[in-house]
Structures are given as structure tokens and as C-alpha cells.
């Protein structure tokens, strides 16, 4: 059958999923947006101190609408990637990933209180969070640990 992301436009090299290239393209685009545009600078200013940003003339409410729209876009993209990877549209497939996402961002160097962080740092945090879990999954240790936790009292 035809895969979800078989676009016919780009055939990735053997063994590298299309989602990898999509994540890299999004990271480069987001880096450019945050570091080279006025809107990106406004986002960091609002994250650092919303009152000071408002006093300096930044329309905080308008920028926050853009931020939430961008977050919605990336949440939808993540849902599409997960649906493509699992070949299903199960609505609860991403439940529990919220804390992992927050932890990856904090590990990547972003401030919990806003105003600081880099796209490269977030990617590093995602790798630090994801590689050990993927290795445990590939070696079937996750199920072993889950069974042990279920039998402990």
C-alpha cells in the first residue's frame, strides 16, 4: 500500500526516514524566524519580560496569537508524523509526551521562565531524551521494566 508520506517528490536515502528531513527543515526555518526577524525578537522580548515589551511598543497580544498559531502548526505536524509512523490515527497516541517535550526543552537550555533558548539546544535536548529511550525500545527493555514495575508492591 501507499505510505502516508509517499509524496512522490522526494525519495529519502536508504534507511533515513522522511520525517528526519522534515524536522531538520523545520528547525532551520524556525531558527531563521526566531533569530533573523523582528517577530522572533519580539517573541524573546515577551518571554523575558512581557510588561517591558509592552512598554517598548510591542503589541504583546498580537505576538502571542502568532506564537499560539505556530505552536498549533507544530502540534499538527507532530500528529501527522506520528500518524505516518504508526499507520494509524489513534487520538490518544501522543498522551504522556507532554512532560517529555517540556523536559527536552529545559535540558536543551531554554529557561523555564521564558526569554531564553535556542533551536539547536532544543534539538540537543530532544536527542538526549530520545536516544536512550529508543535504544531501550529496540532492545525490548521497556517491556521488561514495565513488567517489573507492575509486579513490585
Secondary structure, DSSP 8 states (H G I E B T S, - for coil): ---TT--SS----TT--HHHHHHHHHHHHHHHHHHHSHHHHHHHHHHH-HHHHHHTT--HHHHHHHHHHHHHHHHHHHHHHHHHHHTS--TTTTTTHHHHHHHHHHHTT--TTSS---HHHHHHHHHHHHHHHHHHHHTTHHHHHHHHHHH--
